[in-house]
Amino acid sequence: MAEEEKERVEEEAPAAPAEAAGAEPGAEAAPEREGEDLAARLAATEEKAADYLAQLTRLKADFVNYRRRVERDRAELTAYANARLLKELLPVLDNLERALAAPAASAEALCRGVEQVVKQFQAVLAKEGVTPLDPGLGEPFNPEQQEALLREEGEPEVVVAELQRGYRYHDRVLRPTLVKVGPRPPQVESAAQERCSDEEKAEATDMGNGEVDEEHV
């Protein structure tokens, strides 16, 4: 009986290493699957990164092309921005050339022709929003619209002469008026007083009309 049990133990003893050996393939399979998953995720990440890089490259190329178009359009706009104005000025040049090509005329006829050309040129400027500045004779010097080219000492200091006309482009000063500044001349003083007197008379007339209307009501 004891011998049979001993033989049975000896037969069963080597089975343990065999079972252990049989368990090793399953244990090695788990890390292998994890490695495959990591490789798959890495490949997917690399694919996304490549896709993002391609999109970024396309966006960069589109931006470069857009900037080139904007610069080209800006250059064309700068080059041809004054085309319409120049076309408006061509008739003025035509009239000047006709005046030069015409047979000898009297000084009076020549003056009339030049006057017409000046009016035509002024009309073009007015159409474009360019209007002359008020010289402000007899009024205090205005540095925002005027430039004193000549100055005489004296009080009160006012604009006594317009040396070159100034112009306004819409609401901005295109060119200041060149003026002479000095003491108020007697004729300017008299004209200013007359202007003030006329304004006072007009105000008094308006007030009188208003009172009459109120009484009538």
Secondary structure in CASP SS format (residue, H / E / C, confidence):
PFRMAT SS
TARGET T0000
AUTHOR 0000-0000-0000
METHOD secondary structure of the structure
MODEL  1
M C 1.00
A H 1.00
E H 1.00
E H 1.00
E H 1.00
K H 1.00
E H 1.00
R H 1.00
V H 1.00
E H 1.00
E H 1.00
E H 1.00
A C 1.00
P C 1.00
A H 1.00
A H 1.00
P H 1.00
A H 1.00
E H 1.00
A H 1.00
A H 1.00
G H 1.00
A H 1.00
E H 1.00
P H 1.00
G H 1.00
A H 1.00
E H 1.00
A H 1.00
A H 1.00
P H 1.00
E H 1.00
R H 1.00
E H 1.00
G H 1.00
E H 1.00
D H 1.00
L H 1.00
A H 1.00
A H 1.00
R H 1.00
L H 1.00
A H 1.00
A H 1.00
T H 1.00
E H 1.00
E H 1.00
K H 1.00
A H 1.00
A H 1.00
D H 1.00
Y H 1.00
L H 1.00
A H 1.00
Q H 1.00
L H 1.00
T H 1.00
R H 1.00
L H 1.00
K H 1.00
A H 1.00
D H 1.00
F H 1.00
V H 1.00
N H 1.00
Y H 1.00
R H 1.00
R H 1.00
R H 1.00
V H 1.00
E H 1.00
R H 1.00
D H 1.00
R H 1.00
A H 1.00
E H 1.00
L H 1.00
T H 1.00
A H 1.00
Y H 1.00
A C 1.00
N C 1.00
A H 1.00
R H 1.00
L H 1.00
L H 1.00
K H 1.00
E H 1.00
L H 1.00
L H 1.00
P H 1.00
V H 1.00
L H 1.00
D H 1.00
N H 1.00
L H 1.00
E H 1.00
R H 1.00
A H 1.00
L H 1.00
A H 1.00
A C 1.00
P C 1.00
A C 1.00
A C 1.00
S C 1.00
A H 1.00
E H 1.00
A H 1.00
L H 1.00
C H 1.00
R H 1.00
G H 1.00
V H 1.00
E H 1.00
Q H 1.00
V H 1.00
V H 1.00
K H 1.00
Q H 1.00
F H 1.00
Q H 1.00
A H 1.00
V H 1.00
L H 1.00
A H 1.00
K H 1.00
E C 1.00
G C 1.00
V E 1.00
T E 1.00
P E 1.00
L C 1.00
D C 1.00
P C 1.00
G C 1.00
L C 1.00
G C 1.00
E C 1.00
P E 1.00
F C 1.00
N C 1.00
P C 1.00
E C 1.00
Q C 1.00
Q E 1.00
E E 1.00
A E 1.00
L E 1.00
L E 1.00
R E 1.00
E C 1.00
E C 1.00
G C 1.00
E C 1.00
P C 1.00
E E 1.00
V E 1.00
V E 1.00
V E 1.00
A E 1.00
E E 1.00
L E 1.00
Q E 1.00
R C 1.00
G C 1.00
Y E 1.00
R E 1.00
Y E 1.00
H C 1.00
D C 1.00
R E 1.00
V E 1.00
L E 1.00
R E 1.00
P C 1.00
T E 1.00
L E 1.00
V E 1.00
K E 1.00
V E 1.00
G E 1.00
P E 1.00
R C 1.00
P C 1.00
P H 1.00
Q H 1.00
V H 1.00
E H 1.00
S H 1.00
A H 1.00
A H 1.00
Q H 1.00
E H 1.00
R H 1.00
C H 1.00
S H 1.00
D H 1.00
E H 1.00
E H 1.00
K H 1.00
A H 1.00
E H 1.00
A H 1.00
T H 1.00
D H 1.00
M H 1.00
G H 1.00
N H 1.00
G H 1.00
E H 1.00
V H 1.00
D H 1.00
E H 1.00
E H 1.00
H H 1.00
V C 1.00
END
